[in-house]
């Protein structure tokens, strides 16, 4: 009697353990996963599921993280444009403390470019 109950229990649990996971691509191109086999589905093995990586959720623009990202991108674009303008200009001028326009020497231009490049790297670095 015990053997019969044990055999019956094993037979009843067999379909539950043999059930797998099936993948189907719908008409809208979205993949669906289900434990029921339907037509046009393919069986997925456990190893395939463990390899699958879910991408991180996109950052919403109205969240604090989204606003910080937008600000960082704005600052990066500003310093990139400033650096490109400095590199493209044949002659560089700046205003002195009295408001007069003066031409910068080659050394002053190199210092200005180094400062701009450092600011661009800081603004454009991830994290």
VOGU-3710 file (C-alpha; in Angstrom, 3 decimals, decimal comma):
1> xxxxxxxxxx> 0,000/0,000/0,000  2,839/2,362/0,861  4,561/1,614/-2,421  1,324/2,329/-4,312  0,881/5,717/-2,614  4,535/6,567/-3,255  4,281/5,577/-6,925  1,047/7,556/-7,319  2,664/10,609/-5,721  5,630/10,370/-8,069
11> xxxxxxxxxx> 3,369/10,037/-11,099  1,308/13,064/-10,085  4,378/15,226/-9,494  6,001/14,262/-12,802  4,033/16,749/-14,967  4,848/19,550/-12,516  8,576/18,930/-12,652  8,579/18,317/-16,406  6,826/21,629/-17,069  9,186/24,114/-18,618
21> xxxxxxxxxx> 9,232/27,678/-19,664  8,305/28,661/-23,201  9,116/31,793/-25,188  6,831/33,294/-27,810  7,206/36,414/-29,942  3,870/38,149/-30,354  2,565/39,983/-33,434  3,791/43,285/-31,976  7,335/41,868/-31,746  7,297/41,675/-27,949
31> xxxxxxxxxx> 8,623/38,504/-26,342  6,369/36,696/-23,905  7,343/33,965/-21,465  4,884/31,400/-20,157  4,861/27,971/-18,543  2,172/26,723/-20,928  3,093/25,376/-24,340  1,218/27,030/-27,192  1,782/26,996/-30,918  4,827/28,940/-32,179
41> xxxxxxxxxx> 6,570/28,688/-28,783  10,035/27,399/-28,092  11,207/25,757/-24,892  13,687/27,718/-22,790  16,248/25,907/-20,649  17,323/27,128/-17,236  20,836/27,930/-18,507  19,367/30,291/-21,106  17,425/32,130/-18,418  20,489/32,523/-16,225
51> xxxxxxxxxx> 22,412/34,102/-19,146  19,627/36,601/-19,797  20,359/40,093/-18,501  17,693/42,698/-17,975  18,821/46,205/-18,970  18,423/48,931/-16,351  15,300/51,030/-16,484  15,727/54,307/-18,379  16,103/57,447/-16,297  12,972/59,574/-16,333
61> xxxxxxxxxx> 13,635/63,231/-17,277  11,373/64,547/-14,499  13,150/62,598/-11,726  16,022/64,089/-9,699  18,432/61,676/-11,420  17,116/62,757/-14,824  17,537/66,440/-14,016  21,069/65,831/-12,736  21,917/63,876/-15,897  20,525/66,661/-18,105
71> xxxxxxxxxx> 22,540/69,271/-16,196  25,729/67,204/-16,516  25,128/66,797/-20,265  24,523/70,552/-20,608  27,768/71,385/-18,777  29,680/68,840/-20,846  28,348/70,316/-24,100  29,238/73,830/-22,889  32,870/72,915/-22,150  33,191/70,926/-25,383
81> xxxxxxxxxx> 31,958/73,919/-27,408  34,253/76,285/-25,530  37,259/74,046/-26,131  36,447/73,736/-29,847  36,075/77,523/-30,151  39,439/78,086/-28,471  41,123/75,566/-30,758  39,537/77,068/-33,876  40,297/80,729/-33,170  43,516/82,036/-34,764
91> xxxxxxxxxx> 43,865/84,912/-32,246  42,576/85,031/-28,650  41,407/88,146/-26,835  40,234/88,717/-23,287  39,176/91,684/-21,199  41,432/93,079/-18,517  40,071/94,318/-15,139  39,476/97,783/-16,622  37,350/96,458/-19,495  39,974/96,875/-22,191
101> xxxxxxxxxx> 40,368/94,160/-24,822  43,857/92,660/-24,859  45,427/90,004/-27,020  46,552/86,877/-25,134  50,096/85,617/-25,463  50,825/82,054/-26,573  51,540/81,043/-22,951  48,246/82,522/-21,760  46,403/80,644/-24,533  48,048/77,347/-23,494
111> xxxxxxxxxx> 47,035/77,951/-19,864  43,470/78,809/-20,915  43,282/75,678/-23,082  44,612/73,497/-20,242  42,033/74,926/-17,822  39,250/74,435/-20,362  40,321/70,859/-21,084  40,407/70,051/-17,359  36,933/71,546/-16,883  35,630/69,573/-19,893
121> xxxxxxx> 37,065/66,312/-18,542  35,479/66,930/-15,146  32,112/67,839/-16,658  32,066/64,952/-19,162  33,406/62,177/-16,931  30,781/59,567/-15,996  29,676/59,440/-12,392
//
